């Protein structure tokens, strides 16, 4: 029986849907970035090169809160560490070869990792990964520019509560990735981390710490799900 065309698989449909939905958040990123003081070019390069929604919102959130560039870079890098965990998982699940390994590394984000891990077969995992990762990259960068063009018309950043807006946008990006039964527990831990950090950390950092806690839990859960799937496949192959 011939294989179903890849554009008709559930993995393709899921990846494409996620790409569009996630890309829409880039409008808020672009607008918030330019009102925080970054130029249109800097905002565009940040999306092309960094390409990690959580890390990008963390970066502009610290800048908007009055933090230094080094603090913004540190907060962004902290959240970006989860992609290294995803990378090891995707290497096992998708197995890119040759030059595709470098492209896969850049496209390894929350969305592509989650889409791939949720698929039942190696072929669909590969389709889900590339469609979600590549689709998000295209929409994210295009809509970042649109948001930046709109954001340049917003005026004084302080009048719009930019620091809070950046944090809210990031949490909106993160929240759908938490399973409903776990959301309350993760929120409680993140709130505790924020409360401890507020009197000790510079402006903008406490919310980044809370986000890092939530992102860490998400990475741990994705790693566990991937390990269970690989174990089940090994058992099936051994029959």
Steps between C-alpha positions, in 0.01 A plus 500: 500500500657835395583751770261789556640821340678697769277803449199289597639351819380600844856606582494756217160636606610528862831664412339751265232594754760552772717705264220746426381524861850555639600740224223738603681568827783652299283805431508586870873424517580731210289782643640465851857474374505828308318687777766368740762679293620244247500600134303320232820335375607391850155358566501306172851361559404394852216289360707355215806409707371437852166353387366402840184678605554461873860619483405796281223615733738454792759720329266791429326457836824568687588790270154651547531463877819707504743208513841506335582325174705238685204415724272474198747269327534285812125463544459416132778241513352344814172427325682388186670215685184290474556475125817303565288239679255499210791461258609171655143372485452604138828340397363170628144543372561665162863408424599778255807427289776712346429871456146445624639460851598869504161609368323271745696651788374848407141380461496309829254697711209421730255465212706276273610278789146460634354430155762236420472330839122467464511303173462119492750407224854605402374642167235714665742615769733625228214670312367659818841631601588660166155643431459647848857629523520638149146636507551682828827651369327638191196642678698620801742706294240640263267605780787636711560757226128580483486548876811717496349725235184534707692543823689801371167687513431425867692794643648512851572144624438593864146606419420147386637309799753325279667291768168349605389457141813308409456269799132448423575420137765248600273330752228486236747323272598255774165422663342285223797264523422406858264205540188608683543264792852632563441871447402585858804326649740663253341840561538458876869412472560788257321742733714387794817548295384850407422593861847391612673685214316833522701651789829364369501527120518803264183622324368259241689197633241350741247435226775345289584266787135398523488438126820296517343278767196436282713442189722258693200295607379495139840379376510228766153378406582494130817302569303249706236459230767445234677238713173312557423503127845368406474228765161390366640487145797292615266254669283482188807437280611219729180300453 
